[in-house]
């Protein structure tokens, strides 16, 4: 089985290069043959993965980067049966890995774990046919992400914290229509809405703490409009992983969600999408062979 590393050296404000040098040095002490692919631009990881997985041979691809790089790789898989994926979280956004066995490991320890364990099958989902591995959302999470991207000179954790506090204090609700599986069309005024495979966004916001990446379901969660006086205590519940104890929260296990929200901005795996009034979110038909 061929072993490949797809590496985003510019991830985490170029700090990923330092981590990759440690990983590469460690690999050179082992007897494994491996190939390194350095991404050059946005979308390059997708094309690299497509080229590797369209040959009909068994491949193991270890993604070195954050959620964005992992998302690109997932979108490039051509042959799910013969492809195994894992990730070394050296990017700025590493939320997906928090739902895996690699969550609390350093990159080197994670690599040791990957090389000594077998893959399991996990889920992904599609958003208007674009594959997503972690979380889709709109409302507060999108507002936080946009504000965070405007302050990229700050340390990531500080930027997210400041963005979270600011957006939480001055939140606005979003009116949308939704159909979950084959159920009736419902309407909500929501502060935050997510459809999740993973559990976290924004470096630690536990929007779906009970979601599992291998249970063959998605987790739909919406936080309905509430009194502003409840903002701080509700935010603390989200940060502590107790979002489901908020009275304004509705949550469902499902396999398909259709959302109609005109003139809004969405995010998936840390990517911003605009000018799509209606999105169809469907659990992926194939499974991803994943070590972690």
Secondary structure, DSSP 8 states (H G I E B T S, - for coil): -EEEEEE-TTTTTTTHHHHHHHHHHHHTTSS---EEEE--STTHHHHHHHHHHTSSS-EEEEEEE-HHHHHHHHHH-S-STTEEEEEEE-SS---GGGGSTTTT--HHHHHHHHHTS--EEE--EEETTEEESSEEEEEHHHHHHHHHHTTTTS-HHHHHHHHHHHHHHT---EEEEEEETTS-EEEEEEEEEEEESSS-BTTTB-TTTT--TTSS-EEEEEEE---GGGHHHHHHHHHTT-GGGSTTEEEEEESEEEEE-TT--EEETTEEE-S-SEEEEEE-SS-EEE--
